[in-house]
């Protein structure tokens, strides 16, 4: 789950305390119902009978004696709104993740951003043509040391038969495909030096049973507001023709200075163009997206408007000084795991004609939200505003459709080709066949 986090967070309702007791769980139930009803951008709750939902679920809430027992009831409640950026998650996430999804609608904290576990095995995966396929291996990671390559198929993770689960995923649903990839990514996380058993199949058909050691990855750990800690990563690469490629895993404060320095460097070099690789980026603080867009535009513009009950907030983009701006073409890569701020940046620059988007469609999970700590200690992520693009179109539930659709495939990955990246580079250099 991605977050488009408003940093003017609602004050914490209660911190600490016991997580058990029927009275505490009922208090938590009432707090969630009242809080969501008070701030949801549509006072009519999109036509949902919010009081009726309360009355229907109240008997279940009264039976709950622990936060674990109440959590499914709360997730059922907020799922009735059928939008992204809602979720209730444990306040204590010390246990290693399993290959499973938290009950939620759309990306949420645990589904996309939660990285409290400080180590992983260095793999990124996507659902491709009925299988869970490795799309990237971090250099120096345990997966890299074991010889795993992009294009390999993941058959099992621990005790979970991934292959059979992948066969049941709806091939026409990017949301379902993304959910499976997110579940696998959570299962890769754990405490440093812990082991993870993995079964893989290489392109030549060889099946390998591996035991990988989780290792701490590079990148700064950061915590914003009541969100769980997460690891931030950023890299700048130069590809064919001197085109610069910026890749980062989340829109969070430590990324901003690195990305701004990289864009300034590329501008001073006179790079022929820039590519933002936002595939797998679940979003974060929208102000960072607006700030980065300032390096790409020559005049004041907008990425869209956030609409709450009380006010509208324009996501204004202010151009940087001329010597810091990128004047060449801008390409953005997205996929089904690009959410929130990633979608808003891609759509905003696409709609204004400043960028061309490559890859596969996003799912449309872009509602401004915040995180609060509940009376029983759990975390609640909830929506504060609606959002429309610079020309008034809604992105939530619609997503971003690339100008050039370039699906990933295992064969190309195994051959070392990144076809979406290659298409973007040849467009910038104007040497496409």
Secondary structure, 3 states (H helix, E strand, C coil): CCCEECCCCCCCCCCCCCCECHHHHHHHHHHHHHHHHHHCCCCCHHHCCHHHHHHHHHHHHHHCCEHHHHHHHHHHHHHCCCCCCEEEECCCCCCCCCCCCCCCECCCHHHHCCCCCCEECCEEEEEECCEEEEEEECCCCHHHHCCCCCCCEEEEECCEEHHHHHHCCCCCCHHHHHHHHHHHHHHHCECCCCEEEEEEECCCCCEEEEEEECECCCCEEECCCCCCCEEECEEEEECHHHCEEEEECCECHHHHHHHHHHHHHHHHHCCCEEEEECCCCCCECHHHHHHHHCCCCCCCEEEEEEECCCCEEEEEECCCCHHHCCCCEEEEEECCCCCCHHHHHHHHHHHCCCEEEEECCCCCCCCEEEEEECCCCCEEEEECCEEECCCCCECCCCCCCCCEECCCCHHHHHCCCCHHHHHHHHHHHCCCC
